[in-house]
Amino acid sequence: MKTKREDIRNIAIIAHVDHGKTTLVDELLKQSGVFRSNQDVGERVMDSNDIERERGITILSKNTAVYYKDTKINIIDTPGHADFGGEVERVLKMVNGVVLVVDAFEGAMPQTKFVLKKALELELPVIVCINKIDRPEARPEEVIDEILELFIDLDANEEQLDCPFVFASAKEGISSLELDGDTKDMKPLFETIVNYIPAPEGDPDANTQVLISTIDYNEYVGRIGVGKIDNGTLKVNQEAVIVNAHEPDKNVKVRISKLYEFDGLSKVEVNEASIGSIVAISGISDIHIGDTICSPTDPVAIPFQKISEPTIAMHFLVNDSPLAGKEGKFVTSRHLRDRLFRELNTDVSLRVEETDTTESYKVSGRGELHLSVLIENMRREGYEFAVSKAEVLFKKDANGALLEPMEKCIIDVPDEFTGTVIDKLSQRKGELQGMTPMNGGYTRLEFYIPSRGLIGYRGDFMTDTKGNGIMNTLFEGYDTYKGDIQYRKQGSLIAFESGESITYGLFNAQDRGTLFIGPGEQVYAGMVIGQNGKSDDIELNVCKKKQLTNTRSSSADEALKLTPPRELSLEQALDFIDTDELLEVTPTNLRIRKKILDPTLRFRAKKNS
């Protein structure tokens, strides 16, 4: 018989990027007494890995738990970026309701729509938290209307439309049920969660059923499955079987060796857990997202939605440049293969395929950011490899017509730059679908554009808008192929010979375009050392020394003034490379190079293409 577990609430915090989800979770942790009163707590404690902290984004969903009075509230902090949407989709299966966080100034943004749509499809109750109400330019009344319009657009039912609104400033640690309410803490939000989000229910006497929604990975214990107990109880040393709704033949016998529940930011070992509890299970090596752990008698798999397919792919190759193996710790194809397949342990939106050579692997993901985070993590771990330009994954319809992934691209940009942005995106096959004036001299532009058209555009966009534009994209599905796109108008400056770059050689080269390197750097023939001002590739000798005579001294070199080189970040380098180039990634350097280093062979290949 189904019963409710009144002492537990399971919620996910969902929002667009940078609307304050993680800061809100910080405050809920602080005000529920998770930290000692004198404990020094950094900002965004939930963003645990370095890249999350540096970029100020959440990449992996995180579990935590707080206590409010006698109720345990299990909270899942989810990513806001479309590239990590696979994380959001699956964790919603663990919760009974969501808190939708919306910025009181920015209002409903593309990713707000994406995450809300997923929650409404699962018929989850929604609490809307209008955050950052203390911003000087906040416009909460208009944002409420925007949110309700969004609910209607997404076919929300009457119960979902009648959702509670909470007004908060996560930074200040306050919340209120009234817009001008007087409050000093997060109590109104806690109360709303306990009163509005339903308690989890299940049959404690039925056979065990636990759906694994997230996989954690630990060097010492291996894979850790995280999921909610839907029915029955789970005990340490219990015999169980693993089944999967998408794999009818799967039936693996296992034993539960370690069981954990979440408490604050840590996992606490328990001997037994019952319905509604979110638990972590270690000791099962072959556990995957979407698996159901059941009692051996009459195992029934819990249905689980398939994760959205990847739309973009890159090739990860063993580095074969003349400088290969000098800077990385892990350089062989076996190292590369093991690391990429290990990533599949935790990242469900990623695909890794072997190619016809052991030197190259095709890695597919949800977007450029998704793959660039993997590349950055690998280089920090000491891996050395090369990657090709991102390419989109095409499909064919029943009639054999080519289909390509399309995005909705929403851009907020100062009025003076709208012409430039429209012009650039039109060249990239973007169709302008809407143009709305906004407060503060900004305009919102809406484009329907092929995913291909956005590859390599972010760098141009930041330059064209002088860093003031905001661009958000959302996958819209597949549509007919829109025609060829020219990615880059400028050619590359290519090193003619191997050696060390010299001031004299660079001084002569800088007239041809923008340099990416300074003096004293190792270069090799076929390495891209800059961007040409014109469309052709040019080969230059930057290792060239001045011929010394009685009348020409080496000290005259000191008078040569070099323009500082343009140092490319990982994203900028990935944006820059063309289809005939690779990015060499090592723990200490990023180098762009031609796929074919030999100039004669390169010329022949170009002629034959």
Beta strands, then each sheet from edge to edge (+ up, - down):
strand 1: 3-4
strand 2: 8-15
strand 3: 62-68
strand 4: 71-77
strand 5: 97-103
strand 6: 126-131
strand 7: 165-169
strand 8: 174-176
strand 9: 201-202
strand 10: 209-218
strand 11: 222-231
strand 12: 234-235
strand 13: 239-244
strand 14: 247-255
strand 15: 258-263
strand 16: 266-269
strand 17: 272-273
strand 18: 278-282
strand 19: 291-294
strand 20: 312-317
strand 21: 351-354
strand 22: 360-365
strand 23: 385-388
strand 24: 391-392
strand 25: 395-396
strand 26: 402-414
strand 27: 431-437
strand 28: 442-450
strand 29: 470-480
strand 30: 492-495
strand 31: 499-500
strand 32: 513-515
strand 33: 522-523
strand 34: 527-532
strand 35: 538-540
strand 36: 581-585
strand 37: 590-594
sheet 1: 1+ 9-
sheet 2: 3+ 4- 2- 5- 6- 7- 8+
sheet 3: 14+ 13- 19+ 10- 11+ 18- 15+ 16-
sheet 4: 12+ 17-
sheet 5: 21+ 22- 20+ 23- 36+ 37- 34+ 30- 35-
sheet 6: 21+ 22- 20+ 24-
sheet 7: 21+ 22- 20+ 23- 36+ 37- 34+ 32-
sheet 8: 25+ 26- 28+ 27-
sheet 9: 25+ 26- 29+
sheet 10: 31+ 33-
end
